[in-house]
Amino acid sequence: MEALLSKTFQNLSKNSMANKMAKKYGLRFGAKRFVAGSNLEQAIESVRELNNNGMLAMLNYLGEFTNSETSASETTEDLVGTIKAIRNEQLDCYLSIKLSSIGLEIGKDVCLDNLKKILDEAEATGTFVRLEMENYSNCQKTLDIYKEMKTKYENIGTVIQAYLYRSAKDISDLNNYNANLRLVKGAYNESAEVAYPKKSDVDENFESIITTHLLNGNYAGVATHDDAAIKHTIRVAKQNNISKDSFEFQMLHGIRPDLQKQLRDEGYKIRVYLPFGSDWFGYFMRRLAERPENLAFVVKNTFKKGAV
């Protein structure tokens, strides 16, 4: 049953009609638990609240798979505006972006032109930018662009997904770039030709790449809510005298806030992933696909009086 629900949510995340309806009706049916707001002002307020509570943040302007140069340009301007807002408000926050939202599907040149505008603004204001990893078809393209940009900009990182067979090799390769990496399990529906189909294998590979990256001496954003993976990270750090300043735990907005506070109180850096914007539906469906038990929360809030 859980596998069926997960597949259903994955399919819905790509459904253009469902996405259109979601935009029309706004952040209803429990989505506000996972999305920080439909506009920048709401997102900035969420960041400020986190900072006031001793936590870091990363903002992700929702949107992906843009097939229009005009739309890609508009998203780029929105991202530049987000960087300016982060600095103007003096927030402890960085920006996480999807290359497909700024033209990767249109062409590399379009994407690079837009990305350079974002990175130039980020460099001028001292803001870090994370290139997100999307589905497998864009994996190598993203890494190639990251490597190219890393030779020109210091304030840039990317993401490695543990469910892909290639991840261990990518970690080794990116060590040559002293890469600041966000390590995740992965949330897209990939075939067994490129990704581990068994959760236990993904979990094992996740802990393996965490260990490798930490021992390489490069900064790690360990993105997980999994107690076993968190304990593994802490154990590896203690056994190898790795400073708490060399890594951080990253968690999604709305998921396990008590654990976030617990780790913060233990002296670990906690960064919360804050997605925002009107194009939230695909992200929301992938969160449900990852954890179908979140559906109970959604159903509860759907029928709650005044739910939004």
N, C-alpha and C positions, 0 to 999 in steps of 0.2 A: 504493500500500500504506500509506504514512504517513498519508494523508488518511483512509483507511478505519479505521486504528487510532485515530486521533484522534477520529473520530466515535463509534466504539465506546466509548471511555473517557468521552466526554461523556454518552452515553446511560446508561452504568453509574452515573455520578455522581448521576443522578436516580432510580435504581432502589431502591425502598424495601426490597425483599427482600434485595438485595445489601448494602445498608447494615445491615440487621438482622443478617445473617450476620457482617459485619465486626465489629460491636460484640461479638458472641458470642465470636469467636476472637481479638480483640485486635489489637495492632499487629504483625501478622505480614507475611510476604511482601515485605519491603523497605520497608514504610511508615515504619519508624522513621528512615529516612534523611530523610524530609520532615516528620515530626511530632515535636515536642519531648517529647511524653509524653502519657499518658492522664489525668494529674491535675496539679493546680497545683504540688504539691511538686516533681515532676519538671521542670516548666517553669521554676520559679524557679531550680533548680539549673543549667539550661541558660543562663538569663540571667546568673547569677553568673559562669559560666565565660566567657561572651562579654565581660562587663565586665572581668574579670581579664586578658583578652587585648586590651584597648583598643578594643573594639567596643560599639556601642549595640544595643538590642533593642526589638522591639515584640511584645507578646503578643496572640495572637488565640485567644479561646475558641471552639472549633469548634462550629458549629450554625447552622442557617438554616431559613427557611420554617416557623417555628413557627405552628401553627394553634390553639393552646390558650392561654388567658390564664394558666392555672396554670403551664404550661411556660415561658411568656414571663417570668412573675414569678420563677420559679426560676432562669432564666438570668440575669436582672437581679441577683439576689442573689449569684450566682456571680461576676458581673462586678464588683460592688461589693467582694466579697471579694478579687478579684484586685488591684484598685487598692490596697486596704489592705495586701496582701502586698508589693506593689512598694515602697510607702513604708516599711513596717516593716523590710524588708530593705535599704532605702536603695540600690535598684538604679537604674541609668541605663536606663530602660525606659518605654515608654508602652503604652497599651491601644488595640487596634484591634477594632472591633465591627461586626457585621452587624445592620442595623436589623430585618431579617426575623426574627432570632433573639429579638428582644424585642417582637414584636407588630405589625410593619408590615403583615403580611398579614391581621391581624385587624381593625385599624383605627388611624387616625392617633392618636386620643386615647390608646389603650392604649400605643402605641409611645412617645408623648411623655411620658406619666407615668413609664414605666420609664426612658427616656433621662435625664430630669431627675434621677432618683435617682442615676444613674451619674455625671452631670456635676457634681452637687452634691458628691459624694464626691471626685471628681477635682479640683475646684476647691479644696476644703478641704485637700487633700494635695499640691497642686501637680503633678498628673499630667495629661499631655496625652492626649486621646482622639481617635482617628481614626475617622470614619464610613466604613466600606468601601463600595465600589460593587459592586452585584451584577448581576443580569441586567437587560436593557433595560427591562423592565416596571416596575422599581423605581428607575430612574435619576432621573427628574424628582422623584419623591417624596422621594428621598434628598437631592437638592439643595435642595428646598424646605425640608425640615426643617433641613438645615445652615444655610441663610440665616437661618431663624427663630431657631435656637439661637445663631448667631454674634452676634446683637444682645444676647444676655444672658450669654454665656460667651466668654472669650478663648481658653481652652485646648482648642480644637476645630478639627479639620481634616477634609478629605474626600479623595476619590480621583477622578481623571479617567482614562478609558480611551481610548487613542489609536485603537482600532479603530472607534470610533463616529464617524459623519459630524459629529455635533453638537459634538464636543469643542473645536474651535477657538473656537466661539461661547461655549461654557461657560467656557473659560479667560478670555476677554475679560470676560464678565459677572462672574465671581468676582473679577476684579481690583478691583472696587468694594468687596469685603469683605476686601482684603489677605489672601486665602486662603492658608493653609498647605496645599499640595496634594501628595499622592502621585501621581506620574505613572506610569501603567502602560500596557502594550499592550492587555491585556484577555484574559480566560481563559474567557469563556462562549461558547456556540455561538449566535451571533446571525445573523439573516437578512440577505441583501444589501440589504434595504430600509433597514436602519438602520446597517449596519456594512460596512467595506471587506472584500470577500472575498479580495483579493490581499494576501499578506504584504508585498510591496514597498511597497504603498500605506500599510499600517499603519506600517511602519518609517519611511517618509517623514513621515507625520503625527506620529509620536512625536517625531522630532527637531524638527519644527516647533513643537509645543506646549511642548517643553522650552525652546526658544529664547525663545518668547513669554513664558513664565512667569518665566524668569530675568531677562529684560530689563524685565519689569514690576516687578522688585524684591521679589517675594514669595518666601517660603521654599519650596524644592522638595525633595521626596524623590523622586529619580530611581530608580525601581524597575526594574532591568534586569540581565541577565547578558550582554547583547549588547555585544561589544567596540566595534562601530561607534558605538552610542548613547553609550557611556561616553566614547569619544574625542571625540565631538561635544560632549558636555556640558563636558568639560574645555577644549576649544578655545573654545567660546562664553564660558566664564567668564574665560579668560585674555585673550581679545581685548577684553573689555568691563570688565576690572578688577573682576570680581565675586569677592568674598571666598569662601574655602573654608568660611567660617562661614554662608554664605547658602544652602547646599544640602548634601545628603548622598546617598550611593548606598545603595540598599536592595536586599537580596538575600534569597532564600529559604533557609531552613535546609536544609543538606545539598547545596546546589548551588554549585559553583565556590568552595569554601573557599580555594583558593590565590589566586584573584583577589581575594577579600575581604581577605586578608592583604597582598597586594601594594599595593592601593589604600590600605589603612590605613598601610602603611609610607611611602607617598608623601605622607601628611599629610591624606588625605581622610577625612571621617567616613563610617563604615560602620555601617549599622543592619540587623540580621538579623531577618527575619520568622519568629517562632516560634509556629506553631499548636499547640494542645494540646487535649486532651479526648477523650471517648469517641466523639463524633460526627465521626470523622476521614475516613470513607470518601469522601464527595463531594469533599472537598479533594484527597485522594490521587489520585482518578481524573482530576481536572482538571489536576493536575501531569503525569500521564502523557499526557493529551491535548495539553498544551502542547508536551511534548518526548517523543514516542513512543520516542526512543532510550533513555529512562530504563527502558523495559521490560527491556532487557538486564540492568540492575542488579537489577531485581526478580526476574527468572528466576534469576539467579546466586544470589541470597540465599534464594530459595525452597527450593533444593536443598542449601543449605549446612547442615551438621549443626548442630542447635541454633538455627537461625535463628528470630528472634522479631520 
